[in-house]
């Protein structure tokens, strides 16, 4: 049973993957603007581990929402 290769399926997957990454980055940038402090300065310079965990979990949560919307 040979498998067929569909370029349209590959193109759809690439478009949705790129759009998902763009939406993830935009949502994290928007979240950074809405907070009263600079997230990256707190994480990198102040070594705020708790904030790094929250940002990571937020990125994971947004990714799950985007994946569910695409699926």
Buried (B, 14 or more C-beta within 10 A) or exposed (E): EEEEEEEEEEEEEEEBEEEBEEBBEEBBEEBEEEEEEEBEEBBEEEEBEEBBEEBEEBBEEBBEBBEEEBE
